[in-house]
């Protein structure tokens, strides 16, 4: 079982693999590497696992992707979430799996063919539960929508979970793994054979394998090993609003307005809502991100457009009912993560570059382990890092990236 420590100085120790980053992606990676028989050490700079990007997420998962490489990971991850206790081998972990679906809605006639084509593509990729819903059927199933809503895509298997419980589930179920918190990487040592050690502010770990799962700090960790990664970090905010239970539509899904890029979902004691600002500038990696004073008001305004019940929320809330927080998405040139070994530097492996780390984490961690142990050839991995040098970079058409 995985051991979680606040590290004292540990001198010089050894590991088969060192995972940098203790979010949900790092914990999943450690679990699968340990399951493959490796001695694993995870180093996390913060006080606890799952306390930076993972905690800042809206904790959702979905399978509605139009790109085959992304859909493959999403479908595999969904299966692991649905059978999480069996996957990790522990019965006492409860991840709060809630499958009420993702609902992508438009009120623009010109967008309707795009939604219909997306659902056809989902079916081609194996997401056969995805639906294209229009008109009266849409309003009958989701009566909270405004009258002008015209069409939507929907998959009832999508939803949300507790990222904290999932992260710690992976950590606790890791076989020969130690998780050190409050431990910051300061150097990655290379020799003629590649990666030789990871130096931290608590001591040195001799290893021939490092997995970069450092979220928004992944480019900094890569640079320590001599790798200049094409990653961009962008702030994303979310708003929690305390709301009386009778105001929130019963059994509502995660709902996205495709016209103004806003979204909301039920949350314990209220709702989460936000919007994706396409003009948000790139920002340096940070543990302490500011929030905009008007983000909550703008979010409520945007989601109200297709969800009129938010007008009631706006009339009733007071400042103490609102909490705005922020994290960072990480984008690559094709908006897809990088997974697997870096061929330029022997022993450096990657599992980073995510705007969708929560939903991809189970399958991505397994892929890192499968490639590292030879179960999968990296040439068959469409999300390999070398795709950028190969020119195999193409952005997809997935909604709300």
Secondary structure, DSSP 4 states (H G I P E B T S, - for coil): --EEEE----EEEE-SEEEE--SHHHHHHHHHHHHTT--EEEE-SSSSTT-SHHHHS--EE----SSHHHHHHHHHHHHHHHTHHHHHT-SS-----B---EEEEE--GGGHHHHHHHHHHHHHTT-TT-EEEEHHHHHHH-TTS-TT--EEEEETT-EE--HHHHHHHHHHH-SSEEEEES--EEEEEEETTEEEEEEESSEEEE-S-EEE--GGGHHHHHHHTT-----EEEEEEEEEEE--TTTSPTT--EEEETTTTEEEEEETTEEEEEE--TTPPB----SS----TTHHHHHHHHHHTT-THHHHHHHH--GGGEEEEEEEEEE-TTS--EEEE-TTSTTEEEEE--SSHHHHHHHHHHHHHHHHTTSS-GGG-TT-TTHHHHT-------S--
